[in-house]
Amino acid sequence: MKRALAPVGEALVAGYVRGSVWWLRLWPLWLSAGGMAFWASLFGPYFAVTKVARRNLAAAFPGMSRRETNALIRGIWANMGRYVGEFAQMDEIWDYDPAHPDRGRIEVKGADIMARLRDDGRPALFFTAHTGNWELCAIAGTKLNVPGGVLYRAPNNQRAAALIEEMRADAMPGLIKAGRDAGRVMARMLANGEHLGMLVDQYWTGGPEVNFFGRPCATNPTLARLARQFDCPVHGMRVIRLPGARFRVEITEEVVLPRDAAGKIDVIGAMQAVNDVIEGWVREYPEQWLWLHRRWR
C-alpha cells in the first residue's frame, strides 16, 4: 500500500513546489524573499528540526545565553526563508556588471582571481558551504566565464528533483549529479583543465574526521582527493547576504594545503584546512549558516 501511494505523494509534493515557485515569481525579489523570511522566522523555531540547531549552537557556542540563541535561531530561519524566496527567481538574480561593479544587487570580491583562473589553462577546485544564498556560487562561475561544473545532491523526490534541475538548467550549466558516475565526470573535467565546485560542510558517513568548532566530525574528502590527484589549486567561495536583497560573492586566494613527505597533498590535513576556513565564515555570520543539519554525530 505504501509503495502504491508513494508516486501520489511525490506528485503532490512536486505540485506544491511548482505552485510555490509560480507564486513567488509574481512578486519583486525583495518582497517575495522578505515575506518568506518573515513567515520562516515566525514559525520555523517551532519545527522539530530546530532542536538540531539548538544542540549545534550549544556545542559551538557554549557561553551563548538562551536569549541570544533564540535570536540567532530566528535569524537562521529568516535566512532559509529568504533562500526559498530567492530560489524561485534564481535565473533573474545575477546582475553583476564588471564595468559598473557597484550598481547591481551583486558584488564580487575576487573577480580578478576568477579572471586569472579562467585564463591560466589549469584546472582548479572551489569549496563552499551552506551560507547566505549558496546557489549563487554555481551561477558565479558561469557568469564570470570560468568553465567547469558543480557537484550537487538531488532531492529524493524524483518529480521535485526534475523540477529543480529544470529551474537550475539555464542559470547553472555543468551541474554534476552526485552518484556512481560523478567521480569519473569530475576527473575528466579536471584533466581537461576545467574547474569544479562543491559544498563540503555536511556530515559525510565514513569520511575522515576533522575538527569543526573544536569537535570531531566526518567530512567529505572528495575535494582533497581530487586536489591530490591533479595537484591543482583550491579556492574558497562564499555568498554573504547583505541588506536590501543584495549579495556579496567572495572568492579567496588559493588555500595552502599541507603536504606529506612525498610532496603530495595530505587529504585529512587538507580537509582540516578547508573546514578551518568554513568555521571562520560561520563565526563571522552565524545566522547565515545552515545549523539545521546534523554536522556532528
SEKE-761934 format. One record per residue (C-alpha): x, y, z; residue in three letters. Coordinates in steps of 0.5 Angstrom, whole numbers, plus 2048, in hexadecimal, padded with zeros to 3 digits. Layout:
// residues N
R    px    py    pz   code
R     X     Y     Z    ALA
...
// end
This chain:
// residues 297
R    px    py    pz   code
R   800   800   800    MET
R   806   805   802    LYS
R   809   803   7FB    ARG
R   803   805   7F7    ALA
R   802   80B   7FB    LEU
R   809   80E   7FA    ALA
R   808   810   7F3    PRO
R   802   814   7F5    VAL
R   806   817   7FB    GLY
R   80B   819   7F6    GLU
R   807   81C   7F1    ALA
R   803   820   7F7    LEU
R   80A   823   7FA    VAL
R   80C   825   7F3    ALA
R   806   828   7F1    GLY
R   806   82C   7F8    TYR
R   80E   82E   7F6    VAL
R   80B   830   7EF    ARG
R   806   834   7F1    GLY
R   80A   838   7F7    SER
R   80F   83A   7F1    VAL
R   80A   83C   7ED    TRP
R   807   841   7F3    TRP
R   80E   843   7F5    LEU
R   810   845   7EE    ARG
R   80A   84A   7EE    LEU
R   80D   84F   7F2    TRP
R   813   853   7F3    PRO
R   819   850   7F6    LEU
R   819   854   7FC    TRP
R   812   853   7FD    LEU
R   812   84B   7FC    SER
R   818   84A   800    ALA
R   817   84F   805    GLY
R   810   84C   806    GLY
R   813   844   806    MET
R   818   847   80C    ALA
R   812   84A   810    PHE
R   80E   843   810    TRP
R   814   83F   811    ALA
R   817   843   817    SER
R   810   843   81A    LEU
R   80E   83B   819    PHE
R   815   838   818    GLY
R   817   838   81F    PRO
R   811   833   821    TYR
R   813   82E   81C    PHE
R   816   828   81F    ALA
R   81D   829   81B    VAL
R   81E   82F   81F    THR
R   820   82A   824    LYS
R   826   828   820    VAL
R   828   830   81F    ALA
R   828   831   827    ARG
R   82C   82B   828    ARG
R   831   82D   823    ASN
R   831   834   826    LEU
R   832   832   82D    ALA
R   838   82E   82B    ALA
R   83B   833   826    ALA
R   83A   839   82B    PHE
R   839   836   832    PRO
R   839   83D   835    GLY
R   833   840   831    MET
R   82D   842   835    SER
R   826   83F   834    ARG
R   824   846   831    ARG
R   82A   846   82C    GLU
R   829   83F   82A    THR
R   821   841   829    ASN
R   823   847   825    ALA
R   828   843   821    LEU
R   823   83D   81F    ILE
R   81E   843   81C    ARG
R   824   845   818    GLY
R   825   83E   816    ILE
R   81E   83D   814    TRP
R   81E   844   810    ALA
R   824   842   80C    ASN
R   821   83C   80A    MET
R   81A   840   808    GLY
R   81E   845   804    ARG
R   822   83F   801    TYR
R   81B   83C   7FF    VAL
R   818   842   7FC    GLY
R   81E   844   7F8    GLU
R   81F   83D   7F5    PHE
R   818   83E   7F2    ALA
R   81C   844   7EE    GLN
R   823   841   7ED    MET
R   823   842   7E6    ASP
R   822   849   7E7    GLU
R   826   84B   7ED    ILE
R   82D   84C   7EA    TRP
R   82E   853   7E7    ASP
R   836   854   7E9    TYR
R   839   858   7E3    ASP
R   841   859   7E3    PRO
R   840   860   7E0    ALA
R   83C   862   7E6    HIS
R   83D   85D   7EC    PRO
R   839   862   7F1    ASP
R   833   863   7ED    ARG
R   82F   85C   7EE    GLY
R   82D   857   7F4    ARG
R   833   853   7F3    ILE
R   83A   855   7F5    GLU
R   840   851   7F3    VAL
R   846   851   7F7    LYS
R   84C   84D   7F4    GLY
R   849   84E   7ED    ALA
R   851   84F   7EB    ASP
R   852   848   7EE    ILE
R   84D   845   7E9    MET
R   850   848   7E3    ALA
R   857   845   7E5    ARG
R   854   83E   7E6    LEU
R   850   83F   7DF    ARG
R   856   841   7DB    ASP
R   85C   83C   7DE    ASP
R   85A   836   7DB    GLY
R   85A   832   7E1    ARG
R   854   82E   7E5    PRO
R   852   831   7EC    ALA
R   84E   82F   7F1    LEU
R   849   833   7F5    PHE
R   846   831   7FC    PHE
R   840   835   7FF    THR
R   83B   834   805    ALA
R   833   835   806    HIS
R   834   83C   808    THR
R   830   842   805    GLY
R   82D   840   7FF    ASN
R   832   83B   7FD    TRP
R   82F   839   7F6    GLU
R   832   840   7F3    LEU
R   839   83C   7F4    CYS
R   837   838   7EE    ALA
R   834   83E   7EA    ILE
R   83A   842   7EB    ALA
R   83F   83D   7E8    GLY
R   83A   83D   7E1    THR
R   839   845   7E1    LYS
R   841   846   7E2    LEU
R   842   842   7DD    ASN
R   846   83C   7E1    VAL
R   845   836   7DD    PRO
R   843   830   7E2    GLY
R   83E   82C   7E6    GLY
R   83B   82C   7ED    VAL
R   839   825   7F0    LEU
R   832   825   7F4    TYR
R   82E   820   7F7    ARG
R   827   820   7F4    ALA
R   821   81F   7F9    PRO
R   81E   818   7FA    ASN
R   817   81A   7F7    ASN
R   818   819   7EF    GLN
R   813   81E   7ED    ARG
R   815   823   7F1    ALA
R   81C   822   7EF    ALA
R   81B   822   7E8    ALA
R   817   829   7E9    LEU
R   81D   82C   7ED    ILE
R   822   829   7E7    GLU
R   81E   82D   7E2    GLU
R   81E   833   7E6    MET
R   825   833   7E7    ARG
R   827   831   7E0    ALA
R   828   838   7DD    ASP
R   82B   83B   7E3    ALA
R   830   836   7E5    MET
R   832   831   7DF    PRO
R   837   82C   7E0    GLY
R   833   829   7E6    LEU
R   836   822   7E8    ILE
R   831   81E   7EC    LYS
R   834   81A   7F2    ALA
R   834   813   7F0    GLY
R   838   80D   7EE    ARG
R   83B   811   7E7    ASP
R   83C   817   7EB    ALA
R   844   816   7EC    GLY
R   845   814   7E5    ARG
R   842   81A   7E3    VAL
R   846   81F   7E7    MET
R   84C   81B   7E6    ALA
R   84B   81C   7DE    ARG
R   849   823   7DF    MET
R   850   825   7E3    LEU
R   854   821   7DE    ALA
R   851   826   7D9    ASN
R   853   82C   7DD    GLY
R   84C   82E   7E0    GLU
R   84A   830   7E6    HIS
R   846   82C   7EC    LEU
R   842   82F   7F2    GLY
R   83F   82B   7F7    MET
R   83B   82C   7FE    LEU
R   840   829   804    VAL
R   83C   82B   80A    ASP
R   838   825   80C    GLN
R   839   81E   80F    TYR
R   83C   819   80B    TRP
R   83B   812   80D    THR
R   841   80E   80D    GLY
R   845   814   80C    GLY
R   84C   816   80F    PRO
R   84B   81A   816    GLU
R   84D   822   817    VAL
R   84B   827   81C    ASN
R   846   82C   81B    PHE
R   845   831   821    PHE
R   849   82C   825    GLY
R   845   826   824    ARG
R   847   820   81F    PRO
R   842   81F   819    CYS
R   843   81B   813    ALA
R   844   81F   80D    THR
R   843   81D   805    ASN
R   84B   81C   803    PRO
R   849   81D   7FB    THR
R   84C   824   7FA    LEU
R   852   822   7FE    ALA
R   853   81B   7FA    ARG
R   852   81F   7F3    LEU
R   857   824   7F5    ALA
R   85C   81F   7F7    ARG
R   85B   81B   7F0    GLN
R   85B   821   7EC    PHE
R   860   826   7F0    ASP
R   85B   82C   7EF    CYS
R   85A   832   7F3    PRO
R   854   832   7F8    VAL
R   850   838   7F9    HIS
R   84A   83A   7FE    GLY
R   844   83E   7FB    MET
R   83E   840   7FF    ARG
R   838   844   7FF    VAL
R   837   84A   804    ILE
R   82F   84C   805    ARG
R   82F   854   805    LEU
R   829   859   807    PRO
R   824   85A   801    GLY
R   824   854   7FE    ALA
R   82C   854   7FC    ARG
R   831   850   7FC    PHE
R   839   84F   7FC    ARG
R   83D   84A   7F9    VAL
R   844   849   7FC    GLU
R   849   844   7F8    ILE
R   84F   843   7FD    THR
R   856   843   7FA    GLU
R   859   83C   7FA    GLU
R   858   838   800    VAL
R   85F   835   802    VAL
R   85E   82E   804    LEU
R   863   829   808    PRO
R   867   824   804    ARG
R   86A   81D   806    ASP
R   871   81B   806    ALA
R   871   819   7FF    ALA
R   86E   820   7FD    GLY
R   867   81E   7FC    LYS
R   861   822   7FF    ILE
R   85F   81F   805    ASP
R   858   81D   805    VAL
R   856   81E   80C    ILE
R   85A   824   80D    GLY
R   857   827   807    ALA
R   850   826   809    MET
R   852   829   810    GLN
R   855   82F   80D    ALA
R   84E   830   809    VAL
R   84A   82F   80F    ASN
R   84E   834   813    ASP
R   84C   839   80D    VAL
R   845   837   80D    ILE
R   845   838   815    GLU
R   848   83F   814    GLY
R   842   840   80F    TRP
R   83D   83D   814    VAL
R   83F   841   81A    ARG
R   83F   848   816    GLU
R   838   847   814    TYR
R   835   841   818    PRO
R   82E   843   817    GLU
R   82F   842   80F    GLN
R   832   83A   810    TRP
R   82D   834   810    LEU
R   82D   832   817    TRP
R   827   82E   816    LEU
R   82B   828   813    HIS
R   82F   823   818    ARG
R   836   825   817    ARG
R   838   821   81D    TRP
R   836   81A   81E    ARG
// end
